[in-house]
């Protein structure tokens, strides 16, 4: 079968080969309409065009690869394994639409090793939920100039951008709905301990009213220990679904942090905290890759 070329794409989309090249290579400062871009990408899909990444790398000194690195530990429970499924899926879609290829890798949260990933010569990296003490042992594997966007982590380094939830904002709605009741809180665990502490500080309640989710049996014990009539504010819809097994779901307000609000049991209230998290992270990476784009002044990007 004859290999599809950009000339074939140009003919199919009724545009010039230069336009196809600009779109496939994400060339900045080119005035290309969204309609033209969509028409070219549709032609790429119809003709099953496969770019020659090796040739592109030699010409542009870029590989077209973006890494998504997720810190994990052995034997994680199902609700923790699924934490980033929706966001990774959306990021992959957005990157693919821009002509990038995604390298997805889980790294050991306790003893991270990313040498093999670093050898892929990634153009940019998304790093999820990294332990503060391991951040530099990971980041130093990537050459200077390779954008690194850190997600769900507090890392006090002004060189890197961090995308985090605006928990103060979403808590306002959750607490307003429960203003006349005593509340207890269940928050999701993160390997990045400063992030967990920041969430605790934002909530500002006594330890007996707050549980950092680790084990379902302990979750049940914590909920059952709360005074009668208490309302629960739960971070993470998967954890919320578990909590509903041990209390009336109408007593729960669930802050959806994983993009899966459809699994929140009725009649629990729900607050979304991630409507634009994938898009914001993607847009930030595109700005960093362009280098000459206007970047946010604040290195912490809070998602409402």
C-alpha positions in Angstrom: 0.0 0.0 0.0 1.3 3.5 -0.9 2.4 5.6 2.0 0.2 8.6 2.5 2.1 11.9 2.3 1.3 15.5 3.2 0.7 16.1 -0.6 -2.2 13.6 -0.3 -3.5 15.3 2.8 -3.3 18.7 1.0 -5.2 17.4 -2.0 -7.9 15.8 0.2 -8.4 18.9 2.2 -8.0 21.3 -0.7 -5.2 23.3 0.9 -1.5 23.9 0.2 1.1 21.5 1.4 2.6 24.4 3.4 -0.7 24.7 5.3 -0.7 21.0 6.1 2.8 21.2 7.3 2.1 24.3 9.5 -0.8 22.4 11.1 0.9 19.1 11.6 4.0 20.8 13.1 2.2 23.3 15.2 4.1 26.2 13.6 3.4 29.4 15.6 2.5 32.8 14.1 0.5 31.3 11.2 -3.0 32.6 10.6 -5.0 29.4 10.1 -8.7 29.3 10.7 -10.2 26.7 12.9 -12.3 25.5 10.0 -9.2 24.9 7.9 -7.4 23.2 10.8 -10.4 20.8 11.4 -10.6 20.0 7.6 -6.9 19.1 7.5 -7.1 17.0 10.7 -10.2 15.2 9.3 -8.3 14.4 6.1 -5.4 13.1 8.2 -7.8 10.7 10.0 -9.6 9.6 6.8 -6.3 8.8 5.0 -4.7 7.2 8.1 -1.7 9.4 7.8 1.2 8.4 10.0 3.9 11.1 10.4 7.6 10.2 10.2 8.6 11.1 13.8 12.2 10.4 13.2 12.4 12.8 10.2 10.4 15.4 12.0 12.8 15.2 14.9 15.8 15.7 12.7 14.3 18.8 11.0 12.8 20.5 14.0 14.9 19.0 16.8 11.6 18.0 18.3 10.2 14.5 18.7 6.5 15.3 18.9 6.3 13.4 22.1 4.6 14.6 25.3 5.0 12.6 28.6 2.3 12.1 31.1 3.9 10.8 34.3 1.7 9.6 37.2 3.1 8.7 40.6 1.7 5.4 41.9 2.4 2.9 44.6 2.0 -0.9 44.6 -1.4 -2.3 45.4 -3.3 0.9 45.1 -7.1 0.5 45.7 -9.4 0.8 42.7 -10.6 4.3 43.7 -7.0 5.5 43.7 -6.1 3.8 40.5 -8.9 5.5 38.6 -8.1 9.0 40.0 -6.6 10.4 36.8 -8.3 8.3 34.2 -10.7 11.0 32.9 -8.0 13.8 32.9 -5.4 11.6 31.1 -8.0 10.6 28.5 -8.9 14.3 27.9 -5.3 15.4 27.8 -4.5 12.7 25.3 -7.3 13.8 23.0 -6.3 17.4 23.1 -2.6 16.6 22.4 -3.5 14.2 19.6 -5.6 16.9 18.0 -2.5 19.1 18.0 -0.4 16.4 16.3 1.5 15.2 19.4 2.0 11.6 20.5 1.6 10.7 24.2 4.0 8.7 26.3 2.0 7.6 29.4 4.0 6.1 32.3 3.4 5.2 35.9 6.4 5.8 38.2 7.0 4.5 41.7 5.9 7.1 44.2 8.5 5.9 46.7 11.5 5.2 44.5 10.9 7.0 41.2 12.9 6.0 38.2 12.4 7.9 35.0 15.6 7.3 33.1 14.0 5.3 30.3 11.3 8.0 29.9 13.9 10.7 29.8 15.7 8.9 27.0 12.6 9.4 24.8 13.5 13.0 24.5 10.1 14.4 25.3 9.1 17.9 24.1 7.1 18.4 27.3 6.1 16.7 30.5 3.0 16.6 32.7 3.9 15.3 36.2 1.1 14.2 38.5 1.1 14.1 42.3 4.8 14.0 43.1 6.3 13.7 46.5 8.1 16.9 47.4 11.3 15.1 48.3 11.4 13.3 45.0 10.6 16.2 42.7 14.1 17.2 41.8 15.3 13.6 41.3 12.6 13.4 38.6 12.8 16.9 37.1 16.6 16.9 36.6 16.2 14.0 34.1 14.7 16.5 31.6 16.9 19.0 29.8 16.6 22.7 30.4 13.9 24.1 28.1 11.6 21.1 28.2 8.4 22.4 29.8 7.3 20.6 32.9 3.7 21.2 34.2 3.2 19.8 37.8 -0.3 18.7 38.7 -1.8 18.3 42.2 1.4 19.1 43.9 2.8 22.0 46.0 6.4 22.5 45.0 8.0 25.7 46.1 10.1 26.3 43.0 9.3 29.4 40.9 10.7 27.8 37.8 7.8 25.4 37.3 4.1 25.9 36.8 1.7 24.0 39.1 -2.0 23.2 38.4 -4.0 22.7 41.5 -7.7 22.7 42.7 -9.1 25.9 44.1 -10.4 24.1 47.2 -11.2 27.4 49.0 -13.6 28.3 46.2 -15.4 24.9 46.0 -15.6 24.6 49.7 -17.7 27.8 49.9 -20.6 26.2 48.0 -20.3 22.9 49.9 -20.2 24.6 53.3 -23.0 27.0 52.4 -25.4 24.1 51.7 -24.6 22.7 55.2 -24.3 25.9 57.2 -26.9 24.8 59.8 -25.3 21.4 60.5 -22.1 20.0 62.0 -19.9 18.7 59.2 -17.2 16.1 58.9 -14.8 15.9 56.0 -13.2 13.1 54.0 -10.4 14.2 51.8 -8.5 12.2 49.2 -4.8 11.2 49.9 -2.0 12.6 47.8 1.6 11.6 47.8 2.5 15.3 47.9 2.1 15.9 51.6 2.2 19.7 51.5 -0.9 19.5 49.2 -2.8 17.4 51.7 -1.8 19.8 54.5 -2.9 22.8 52.5 -6.3 21.2 52.0 -6.5 20.5 55.8 -5.6 24.1 56.5 -8.3 25.4 54.1 -11.0 23.3 55.8 -9.8 24.3 59.2 -11.6 21.8 61.5 -10.5 19.6 64.4 -8.8 16.3 63.6 -11.8 14.3 64.8 -13.9 15.9 62.0 -11.5 15.0 59.2 -10.3 11.8 57.7 -7.7 11.4 54.9 -9.0 8.4 52.9 -6.8 5.3 53.0 -9.0 2.3 53.8 -12.7 1.6 53.4 -13.1 -0.1 56.8 -11.5 3.0 58.5 -13.8 5.2 56.4 -16.9 3.4 57.7 -15.6 3.6 61.3 -14.9 7.3 60.9 -18.4 8.1 59.5 -20.1 6.0 62.2 -18.2 7.9 64.9 -19.7 11.2 63.9 -22.6 12.8 65.9 -26.1 12.0 64.8 -27.3 14.5 62.2 -23.9 15.4 61.0 -23.4 16.1 57.3 -20.5 14.9 55.3 -18.4 16.8 52.8 -16.4 14.3 50.7 -13.6 15.1 48.2 -13.5 12.7 45.2 -16.7 11.1 43.8 -15.3 7.6 44.0 -14.7 8.0 47.7 -18.2 9.6 47.9 -19.7 6.5 46.4 -18.0 4.4 49.1 -19.2 6.8 51.9 -22.8 6.5 50.7 -22.6 2.8 51.8 -22.3 3.9 55.4 -24.7 6.8 55.7 -27.7 8.3 54.0 -26.5 9.8 50.8 -28.8 12.8 51.2 -26.5 13.8 54.1 -23.5 14.0 51.7 -22.1 16.8 49.6 -19.5 15.4 47.2 -16.8 17.6 45.6 -16.1 16.0 42.3 -12.3 16.1 41.6 -12.1 13.3 39.1 -14.4 14.4 36.3 -16.9 11.5 37.0 -19.8 13.3 38.6 -22.3 10.9 37.1 -21.3 8.3 39.7 -22.4 10.5 42.6 -25.3 8.7 44.3 -28.6 10.4 44.4 -29.7 12.5 46.3 -26.3 13.6 47.4 -25.3 17.2 46.4 -22.4 17.6 44.1 -19.8 20.4 43.5 -17.6 20.1 40.4 -13.9 21.1 40.9 -12.4 20.0 37.6 -14.5 21.3 34.8 -11.6 22.9 33.0 -8.6 21.2 34.6 -7.5 19.2 31.5 -8.0 22.2 29.2 -6.2 24.6 31.5 -3.2 22.2 31.8 -3.1 21.6 28.0 -3.3 25.3 27.2 -0.5 26.0 29.7 1.7 23.4 28.0 1.0 24.9 24.6 2.0 28.3 25.9 5.2 26.9 27.3 6.0 25.1 24.1 5.6 28.3 22.1 8.1 30.0 24.4 7.2 33.5 23.1 3.6 33.2 24.4 2.3 35.4 27.3 2.5 33.3 30.4 0.6 33.6 33.7 2.5 35.6 36.4 1.4 33.2 39.2 3.2 29.9 39.1 0.2 28.2 40.8 -2.8 27.9 38.4 -5.9 27.3 40.5 -8.8 25.4 38.8 -12.3 26.1 40.0 
